[in-house]
Amino acid sequence: MAATMRKLICQVATNNFRLFPLYASSCKHHRLILRKRYKENEFLSSISFNNSGYDNCRRVLSTATERSNRRCWKCNSSTDEEKELYFCRCGVVQSVPSDLTYFKALNVPENFDIDTTSLSQYYKDLQKELHPDKYTQKSKEEQELAAGQSSFINKAYEALLKPLTRGFYLLELRGVPLEEVEEAVNPAFLMEIMETNEDIIDVASNPPVLQQIQEANNAKMDDCVQVVAEAFRNGDFALAKNTLIKLKYFTNIDGKIKGIQRNNMDST
């Protein structure tokens, strides 16, 4: 039984590797596959696998089988995952696949560096086809499916449009734990953030000085994005994670400054 499951694990890892960051085995062949795909030995060394992993493997195999046997709820024909992701050839809306990623939903490569202009255009075109208002005269089931698809691509677009949320989502897909990320923040960095927040309060009524702080903060955000992009290209997930945490703080500062600017404009 163990040998059979190990063989299945290797097969699924080869064909459906995106599903496997949390299901690594001690099988030497499978670990070679992992190293080849991710080229991240430090990450791999932290992954363990025991007999309970066989249950996870069964669930992944079940998902792969379900995906390959996806059928239209209306005409019962087998649907092509690539060509009929949203609509069957008979014209009706399909359900959202359980393993569909935001990247695949919006037809962009699973990378940190993406073309946000193409992303936005694809999103707008897709929303025109899936907006619930188009299905008011359809069956209740099709209305619910369209609403589900529309909601999913809204979430996907919000996550992928901004570098911060895109980066954290990509780390999640790579199996990098995001719990308790605040503990990794350097105390000196936190002090810098606190001082910047105090400066913002002090100069809230002085737009030129506030703008200077904003420009300096924007430069720091741009630097973080560049570091994160390079880290993902190199497979350095630890660096990507730590830099994204910093970007989160700079993004919060940016939000506070813009809030003050809006209030200043409203009061004039």
C-alpha positions as CSV (number, residue, x, y, z in Angstrom):
1,M,0.0,0.0,0.0
2,A,2.8,2.5,1.0
3,A,4.7,1.8,-2.3
4,T,1.5,2.3,-4.3
5,M,0.7,5.6,-2.6
6,R,4.3,6.8,-3.1
7,K,4.0,6.1,-6.8
8,L,0.7,8.0,-7.0
9,I,2.2,10.9,-5.1
10,C,5.1,11.2,-7.6
11,Q,2.6,11.1,-10.5
12,V,0.4,13.8,-9.1
13,A,3.4,15.9,-8.1
14,T,4.5,15.8,-11.7
15,N,1.2,16.7,-13.3
16,N,-0.4,18.8,-10.6
17,F,2.6,20.3,-8.7
18,R,0.8,23.5,-7.7
19,L,-1.3,21.5,-5.3
20,F,1.6,19.9,-3.6
21,P,3.6,22.5,-1.4
22,L,2.1,20.9,1.7
23,Y,2.2,17.3,0.7
24,A,5.9,16.6,0.3
25,S,7.0,13.0,0.9
26,S,10.2,11.4,2.0
27,C,10.2,9.6,-1.3
28,K,13.6,10.4,-2.9
29,H,12.2,10.6,-6.4
30,H,9.5,13.0,-5.3
31,R,12.0,15.2,-3.4
32,L,14.0,15.4,-6.6
33,I,10.9,16.6,-8.4
34,L,10.4,19.2,-5.7
35,R,14.0,20.5,-5.9
36,K,13.8,20.7,-9.7
37,R,10.5,22.6,-9.7
38,Y,11.2,25.0,-6.8
39,K,15.0,25.1,-6.6
40,E,14.5,26.0,-3.0
41,N,16.5,23.6,-0.8
42,E,16.0,25.5,2.4
43,F,12.3,25.5,2.0
44,L,12.3,21.8,1.2
45,S,14.3,20.9,4.3
46,S,11.6,22.4,6.5
47,I,8.9,20.1,5.0
48,S,8.1,16.8,6.7
49,F,5.8,14.0,5.6
50,N,4.4,11.1,7.6
51,N,1.8,8.5,7.1
52,S,-1.0,11.0,7.7
53,G,0.1,12.6,4.4
54,Y,-1.4,9.6,2.5
55,D,-4.8,10.9,3.4
56,N,-3.9,14.3,2.0
57,C,-2.6,12.6,-1.1
58,R,-6.0,10.8,-1.5
59,R,-7.7,14.2,-1.3
60,V,-5.4,15.7,-4.0
61,L,-5.9,12.7,-6.2
62,S,-9.7,13.0,-5.7
63,T,-9.5,16.7,-6.7
64,A,-7.5,15.9,-9.8
65,T,-10.0,13.3,-10.8
66,E,-12.9,15.6,-10.1
67,R,-11.3,18.3,-12.3
68,S,-10.7,15.9,-15.2
69,N,-14.4,14.7,-15.0
70,R,-15.9,18.2,-14.7
71,R,-19.3,18.1,-16.4
72,C,-21.8,20.7,-17.4
73,W,-24.7,20.8,-14.9
74,K,-27.2,21.4,-17.7
75,C,-26.2,19.3,-20.7
76,N,-23.9,16.9,-18.8
77,S,-21.2,17.1,-21.4
78,S,-17.5,16.9,-20.3
79,T,-16.1,20.4,-20.1
80,D,-12.6,21.5,-21.1
81,E,-10.9,23.1,-18.1
82,E,-9.0,25.6,-20.3
83,K,-11.6,26.5,-22.9
84,E,-14.7,26.1,-20.9
85,L,-13.6,27.4,-17.5
86,Y,-16.6,29.8,-17.2
87,F,-19.1,28.6,-19.9
88,C,-19.9,25.2,-21.3
89,R,-20.1,25.0,-25.1
90,C,-23.9,24.9,-24.7
91,G,-23.7,28.4,-23.4
92,V,-24.5,28.1,-19.7
93,V,-22.4,29.3,-16.8
94,Q,-20.4,26.7,-14.9
95,S,-19.4,26.4,-11.2
96,V,-16.1,27.7,-9.9
97,P,-13.6,24.8,-9.8
98,S,-12.5,24.1,-6.2
99,D,-8.8,24.3,-7.0
100,L,-9.0,27.4,-9.3
101,T,-6.3,30.0,-8.5
102,Y,-6.7,33.7,-8.9
103,F,-3.9,33.7,-11.5
104,K,-5.6,31.1,-13.7
105,A,-9.0,32.7,-13.2
106,L,-7.7,36.0,-14.7
107,N,-5.5,34.4,-17.3
108,V,-2.1,35.7,-16.0
109,P,1.1,33.7,-15.2
110,E,1.6,32.6,-11.6
111,N,4.3,35.1,-11.0
112,F,4.8,38.3,-8.9
113,D,5.7,40.2,-12.1
114,I,2.5,40.6,-14.1
115,D,1.1,43.0,-16.6
116,T,-1.6,44.8,-14.6
117,T,-2.9,46.6,-17.6
118,S,-3.7,43.3,-19.3
119,L,-5.0,42.0,-16.0
120,S,-7.5,44.9,-15.7
121,Q,-8.7,44.6,-19.3
122,Y,-9.3,40.8,-19.0
123,Y,-11.1,41.4,-15.7
124,K,-13.4,44.0,-17.3
125,D,-14.2,41.8,-20.3
126,L,-14.9,38.9,-18.0
127,Q,-17.2,40.9,-15.7
128,K,-19.3,42.0,-18.7
129,E,-20.0,38.3,-19.4
130,L,-20.6,37.2,-15.8
131,H,-22.3,40.2,-14.2
132,P,-25.4,39.0,-12.3
133,D,-27.5,41.7,-14.0
134,K,-27.2,39.7,-17.3
135,Y,-28.8,36.7,-15.7
136,T,-32.0,38.1,-14.2
137,Q,-34.1,36.2,-16.8
138,K,-32.2,33.0,-16.4
139,S,-32.9,30.1,-14.1
140,K,-32.2,30.4,-10.4
141,E,-29.4,27.9,-10.6
142,E,-27.6,29.9,-13.4
143,Q,-28.1,33.1,-11.5
144,E,-26.4,31.7,-8.5
145,L,-23.5,30.3,-10.6
146,A,-23.0,33.6,-12.3
147,A,-23.0,35.4,-9.0
148,G,-20.5,32.9,-7.6
149,Q,-18.2,33.3,-10.6
150,S,-18.5,37.1,-10.5
151,S,-17.7,37.2,-6.8
152,F,-14.7,35.0,-7.3
153,I,-13.1,37.0,-10.1
154,N,-13.8,40.2,-8.0
155,K,-11.7,38.7,-5.2
156,A,-9.1,37.5,-7.6
157,Y,-8.7,40.9,-9.2
158,E,-8.5,42.7,-5.8
159,A,-5.8,40.3,-4.7
160,L,-3.7,40.4,-7.9
161,L,-3.9,44.1,-8.7
162,K,-1.8,45.3,-5.8
163,P,1.8,44.1,-5.2
164,L,1.2,43.6,-1.5
165,T,-1.8,41.3,-1.7
166,R,-0.4,39.6,-4.8
167,G,2.8,38.8,-3.0
168,F,1.1,37.4,0.1
169,Y,-1.2,35.3,-2.1
170,L,1.7,33.9,-4.1
171,L,3.5,33.0,-0.9
172,E,0.3,31.1,0.2
173,L,0.3,29.2,-3.1
174,R,4.0,28.3,-2.5
175,G,3.1,26.9,0.9
176,V,4.9,29.5,2.9
177,P,3.3,30.0,6.4
178,L,2.0,33.5,7.0
179,E,0.9,33.1,10.6
180,E,2.4,35.5,13.2
181,V,4.3,37.4,10.5
182,E,4.5,40.4,12.8
183,E,7.0,38.6,15.0
184,A,9.6,38.8,12.2
185,V,9.7,42.6,12.2
186,N,12.9,44.2,13.3
187,P,12.5,46.5,16.4
188,A,14.6,49.2,14.7
189,F,12.3,49.1,11.7
190,L,9.2,49.4,14.0
191,M,10.8,52.4,15.7
192,E,11.2,54.0,12.3
193,I,7.5,53.4,11.5
194,M,6.4,54.9,14.8
195,E,8.5,58.0,14.2
196,T,7.1,58.4,10.7
197,N,3.5,58.2,12.1
198,E,4.3,60.8,14.7
199,D,5.7,63.1,12.0
200,I,2.5,62.7,10.0
201,I,0.5,63.8,12.9
202,D,2.8,66.8,13.6
203,V,2.6,68.1,10.0
204,A,-1.0,67.1,9.2
205,S,-1.8,70.8,8.7
206,N,1.3,71.5,6.6
207,P,0.6,70.0,3.1
208,P,4.1,70.7,1.6
209,V,5.9,68.9,4.4
210,L,3.3,66.1,4.4
211,Q,3.9,65.6,0.7
212,Q,7.6,65.3,1.3
213,I,6.9,62.5,3.8
214,Q,4.6,60.9,1.2
215,E,7.2,61.0,-1.5
216,A,9.9,59.5,0.7
217,N,7.4,56.7,1.7
218,N,6.5,56.1,-2.0
219,A,10.2,55.6,-2.7
220,K,10.4,53.0,0.1
221,M,7.4,51.2,-1.3
222,D,8.9,51.1,-4.8
223,D,12.1,49.7,-3.4
224,C,10.2,47.0,-1.5
225,V,8.3,46.0,-4.7
226,Q,11.6,45.6,-6.6
227,V,13.2,43.5,-3.8
228,V,10.1,41.3,-3.6
229,A,10.1,40.8,-7.4
230,E,13.7,39.8,-7.4
231,A,13.2,37.5,-4.4
232,F,10.4,35.6,-6.2
233,R,12.5,35.3,-9.3
234,N,15.3,33.7,-7.2
235,G,13.0,31.5,-5.2
236,D,13.9,33.3,-2.0
237,F,10.6,33.1,-0.3
238,A,12.0,34.2,3.1
239,L,13.2,37.5,1.7
240,A,10.0,38.0,-0.2
241,K,8.0,37.4,3.0
242,N,10.1,39.8,5.2
243,T,10.0,42.5,2.6
244,L,6.2,42.2,2.1
245,I,5.8,42.7,5.8
246,K,7.7,46.0,5.5
247,L,5.7,46.9,2.5
248,K,2.6,46.4,4.5
249,Y,3.7,49.0,7.0
250,F,4.6,51.5,4.3
251,T,1.3,50.9,2.6
252,N,-0.5,51.7,5.9
253,I,1.5,55.0,6.2
254,D,0.4,55.8,2.6
255,G,-3.2,55.2,3.5
256,K,-3.0,57.6,6.5
257,I,-1.4,60.3,4.5
258,K,-4.0,60.1,1.7
259,G,-6.7,60.2,4.4
260,I,-5.3,63.4,5.8
261,Q,-5.0,64.9,2.3
262,R,-8.7,64.1,1.6
263,N,-9.7,65.7,4.9
264,N,-7.7,68.8,4.1
265,M,-9.3,69.1,0.7
266,D,-12.8,68.7,2.2
267,S,-12.2,71.4,4.8
268,T,-11.1,74.0,2.2
